[in-house]
């Protein structure tokens, strides 16, 4: 059912004001109205698109970084990745980030999954690529990104998720997509 050109369950946005705008995020408050007429303010965070890579080797291990996340105050395993620069090709960004953060260069990249991490509050497209194989290029991993870089067996990924060692939306989404490919015999 349509009401004034909108679907019956669509929220109405009466306006949005920017509270803070930086190079890596814009925080705003939106004045929204629910279909039942309830009106309120909703925080909105808009963040640039990010690209990350699941590099899988011939032994079905995935390249991951052990790092501290100060917001959670926890050490976690994550995939390499980062923000895409304006006008940068997403796949080139993904490959660049892997090399800069880990010292490994993926041999190939293919799109795996695209997702939004928190659609009720945050607008940030995340592009996850699958890299098959990698070559060590001798570059030392970026100390600002990770304490260490390791190849984690895919067979151990689910356990590490249950233990809370892998918690980031990009890492979890991408790794689950790879595990599904493997279960389907497509990895």
Secondary structure, DSSP 8 states (H G I E B T S, - for coil): -EETTEETT--EEEEEEEEEE-SS-EEEEEEEE-TTS-EEEEEEEE---EEEEEEE-TTSEEEEEEEEETTTTEEEEE-EEEE--TT--HHHHHHHHHHHHHSEEES-EEEEEEEES-TTTEE-EEEEEEEE-EEE------TTT-SEEEEEEHHHHHHHHHTTS---HHHHHHHHHHHHHHHTT--
